[in-house]
Amino acid sequence: MGNTKAEMFNSKASNPKNKPDEVLKNLDVQHGQTVADIGSGGGYFALRFAEIVGAEGHVFAVDTEQNFLDFVQNSAKEKGLSNVETVLVTKDSVNLPEKSLDLIFMRNVSHHLPNRPEYFKKLKAVLKPKGRIAIIEYRRDKGFSFHRMLGHYVPKETIIKEMEEAGYQLEKDLDFLPEQSFTVFSS
């Protein structure tokens, strides 16, 4: 079942210029862990996480679009991954088990959230005690950019301020992505 938009998201996520292998290396996801990919789109990272955590681990592919979740589920089945669970949510709902997650991963999603500090406060309930949230978000670059023109970005300073307001501490501030900031927070 083809889904052009999901395939486009996966193509962008997997593009070597966006350094997906380096992103995964810096997240240090371990075998047996539980990860949620919020705003999973076509599921590129959800499926990569599923391979890393193995059969003892679990991955939640979370999105507001059922057609993306269907695409992810079909892709997981094709790859023989039985540890991927899809979760349909609204922009402000969480729908994940309490104290279950080692890592929440969000790539190019924050700019879609209406009340980020409140949303991130809600996410505390689903993180394990030493759980982390990784946020990759478009930067507001100089020059022409569709992302900037459409408001599809959140400045890194805003992300850090809002996450601190929600009760998180900045753990990593990585600067190797060409168009995005990459921050990791602990609760």
C-alpha positions as CSV (number, residue, x, y, z in Angstrom):
1,M,0.0,0.0,0.0
2,G,1.7,3.2,-1.2
3,N,1.6,6.4,0.7
4,T,3.5,9.2,-1.1
5,K,3.7,11.5,1.9
6,A,4.9,8.8,4.3
7,E,7.5,7.7,1.7
8,M,8.6,11.4,1.3
9,F,9.0,11.7,5.1
10,N,11.1,8.5,5.2
11,S,13.2,9.7,2.2
12,K,14.0,12.9,4.0
13,A,14.7,11.2,7.4
14,S,17.0,8.7,5.7
15,N,18.9,11.2,3.5
16,P,22.6,11.0,4.5
17,K,22.7,14.8,4.6
18,N,20.3,14.6,7.6
19,K,22.8,12.2,9.3
20,P,20.3,9.6,10.6
21,D,23.1,7.2,11.8
22,E,24.7,10.0,13.8
23,V,21.3,10.9,15.3
24,L,20.8,7.3,16.4
25,K,24.4,7.0,17.8
26,N,23.9,10.1,19.9
27,L,20.6,8.8,21.3
28,D,22.3,5.6,22.6
29,V,19.2,3.5,22.5
30,Q,19.8,0.1,24.1
31,H,18.5,-3.4,23.5
32,G,15.4,-4.1,25.5
33,Q,14.4,-0.4,25.9
34,T,11.0,1.2,25.1
35,V,10.8,4.1,22.8
36,A,8.0,6.3,21.5
37,D,8.5,8.1,18.1
38,I,5.9,10.9,18.5
39,G,5.0,12.3,15.0
40,S,6.4,9.1,13.4
41,G,5.2,10.0,9.9
42,G,6.4,7.2,7.6
43,G,8.1,5.5,10.5
44,Y,11.7,5.6,9.4
45,F,13.0,6.2,12.9
46,A,10.4,4.0,14.6
47,L,11.5,1.1,12.5
48,R,15.2,1.8,13.1
49,F,14.5,2.0,16.9
50,A,12.6,-1.4,16.6
51,E,15.7,-3.0,15.1
52,I,17.9,-1.6,17.9
53,V,15.7,-2.5,20.9
54,G,15.1,-6.0,19.5
55,A,12.3,-8.4,20.5
56,E,12.7,-7.7,24.2
57,G,12.1,-3.9,23.5
58,H,9.1,-2.1,22.3
59,V,8.5,0.9,20.0
60,F,5.3,3.1,19.9
61,A,4.9,4.8,16.5
62,V,2.6,7.8,17.5
63,D,0.9,10.0,15.0
64,T,-2.3,12.1,14.4
65,E,-2.8,10.5,11.0
66,Q,-4.1,6.9,10.7
67,N,-2.8,6.5,7.1
68,F,0.8,7.1,8.4
69,L,0.2,4.5,11.2
70,D,-1.1,2.0,8.7
71,F,2.0,2.6,6.5
72,V,4.3,2.1,9.5
73,Q,2.4,-1.1,10.6
74,N,2.7,-2.5,7.0
75,S,6.4,-1.6,6.9
76,A,7.1,-3.3,10.2
77,K,5.3,-6.4,9.1
78,E,7.3,-6.5,5.8
79,K,10.6,-6.2,7.9
80,G,9.5,-8.9,10.3
81,L,9.3,-6.5,13.2
82,S,6.7,-7.5,15.8
83,N,7.7,-5.0,18.5
84,V,6.1,-1.9,16.8
85,E,2.8,-0.7,18.1
86,T,1.0,2.2,16.4
87,V,-0.9,4.8,18.5
88,L,-3.4,7.3,17.1
89,V,-3.5,10.6,19.1
90,T,-4.7,14.1,18.9
91,K,-2.4,17.1,19.1
92,D,-2.8,17.3,22.9
93,S,-3.4,13.7,23.9
94,V,-0.7,11.3,25.0
95,N,-2.3,7.7,25.0
96,L,0.8,5.9,26.1
97,P,1.3,3.7,29.2
98,E,2.4,5.4,32.4
99,K,6.1,5.1,33.4
100,S,6.9,2.9,30.4
101,L,9.3,4.9,28.2
102,D,13.1,5.1,28.2
103,L,13.0,7.6,25.3
104,I,10.5,9.9,23.6
105,F,11.8,11.0,20.1
106,M,10.2,13.9,18.3
107,R,11.5,15.0,14.9
108,N,10.0,18.1,13.2
109,V,6.9,17.9,15.4
110,S,7.2,20.6,18.1
111,H,6.1,23.4,15.8
112,H,2.7,21.6,15.4
113,L,2.0,21.5,19.2
114,P,-0.4,24.2,20.4
115,N,0.8,24.4,24.1
116,R,4.2,22.8,24.2
117,P,5.0,23.3,28.0
118,E,1.7,21.7,29.0
119,Y,2.1,18.9,26.5
120,F,5.6,18.1,27.8
121,K,4.4,18.2,31.4
122,K,1.9,15.5,30.4
123,L,4.7,13.4,28.9
124,K,6.4,13.2,32.3
125,A,3.8,10.6,33.3
126,V,4.8,8.2,30.5
127,L,8.6,8.4,31.1
128,K,10.5,6.0,33.3
129,P,12.4,7.8,36.2
130,K,15.5,8.2,34.1
131,G,13.6,8.7,30.8
132,R,14.7,11.2,28.2
133,I,13.0,13.3,25.5
134,A,14.9,14.0,22.2
135,I,13.7,16.9,20.1
136,I,14.9,17.6,16.6
137,E,13.3,20.7,15.2
138,Y,13.9,23.0,12.2
139,R,15.9,26.1,12.9
140,R,15.0,29.6,11.8
141,D,17.7,30.0,9.2
142,K,18.6,33.1,7.3
143,G,17.7,33.2,3.6
144,F,14.8,31.5,1.9
145,S,13.3,28.4,3.5
146,F,9.9,26.9,3.1
147,H,10.0,25.8,6.8
148,R,10.6,29.4,7.9
149,M,8.1,30.8,5.5
150,L,5.4,28.4,6.8
151,G,6.3,28.8,10.5
152,H,7.5,25.2,10.7
153,Y,10.3,25.8,13.2
154,V,10.8,26.5,16.8
155,P,14.0,28.3,17.9
156,K,16.3,26.1,20.0
157,E,16.3,28.7,22.8
158,T,12.5,28.5,22.9
159,I,12.6,24.7,23.1
160,I,15.1,24.8,26.0
161,K,13.1,27.5,27.8
162,E,9.8,25.6,27.4
163,M,11.3,22.3,28.4
164,E,12.8,23.8,31.6
165,E,9.3,25.4,32.3
166,A,7.9,21.8,32.0
167,G,10.4,20.5,34.5
168,Y,13.2,19.0,32.3
169,Q,16.9,19.5,32.3
170,L,19.0,19.9,29.1
171,E,21.2,16.9,28.8
172,K,22.7,17.4,25.3
173,D,22.7,20.2,22.8
174,L,24.0,18.8,19.5
175,D,24.9,20.9,16.6
176,F,25.7,18.6,13.7
177,L,22.4,18.7,11.7
178,P,22.4,21.1,8.7
179,E,18.8,22.5,9.1
180,Q,17.7,21.5,12.6
181,S,18.6,21.8,16.3
182,F,18.9,18.6,18.3
183,T,18.4,18.7,22.0
184,V,18.0,15.9,24.6
185,F,16.3,16.4,27.9
186,S,16.0,14.4,31.1
187,S,13.1,14.6,33.6
